[in-house]
Amino acid sequence: MTVIVTNSYDDSCLHAARMIREVVSAQPHAKLGLATGGTPLPIYRQLIAWCKSGELSFANTRTVNLDEYVGLQGNHPQSYRYFMDENLFNHINIDKANTYVATGLGNPEESAAQLEAKVYEGGVPALQLLGIGANGHIGFNEAGTTLTAKSHVEELAASTIEANARFFDTAADVPTKAVTMGMKGILAAESLVLVATGANKKAAISGLLMNDVVTPENPATFLKLHKNATVIIDTHLADLIGYQY
Ligand code: GLP
């Protein structure tokens, strides 16, 4: 695992955006694995800026997203399809037909099976972008998940529902289930880039960076098994966990 400690969250996002730019420039037909949540937003803003200035083209890029809430239609403002359209796809020159976010409607098991196929269709992602939940969840792989888990329907942890309630009117409006890529598919990507910031990620990132333990109780620790994983944190988070840089 490569650990990058930057001076600020903005710098972390710029670093991640540059890593994505490198992949898209070198392999215009590459598939990108994308993530939602608040953390990657500045990364997407940077990619949009480069696309608008003509420095980067997504004309032949394909994408697959980590997860989607069960029960939300793609035009629901809190659905991850809507999030991706609003925060990235609508502003870059990507062919929407080449973007895949699992459907939240219909049979969730079928949606998970479709997502699993999309992870591998035409080759695995050259780069999978990741955020991290406060409890260490990756995508929506909660504590207790396995290394071999394929895309599946996940029952969200109470803490995840609480953390994501900020995007909904009330916590009761947060879906309790999601379709998520499993750890197997996530780890299949050629490279992984995880960005984390903020004090609420302290315990999860400490488990990832401060020991050699790999445990399903902190799914992020599975990244230790990947041959090309980069974790990008800022000095504030590094200092909080006592990481030397
Ligand atoms: C959700 C998403 C994850 C994301 C996490 C953290 O649970 N499914 O992919 O990493 O939130 O989000 P944030 O970046 O807003 O802290």
Boltz pocket constraint, residues with backbone or C-beta under 6 A from the ligand:
constraints:
  - pocket:
      binder: B
      contacts: [[A, 35], [A, 36], [A, 37], [A, 38], [A, 39], [A, 40], [A, 66], [A, 67], [A, 130], [A, 131], [A, 132], [A, 133], [A, 134], [A, 137], [A, 138], [A, 139], [A, 140], [A, 160], [A, 164]]
      max_distance: 6.0
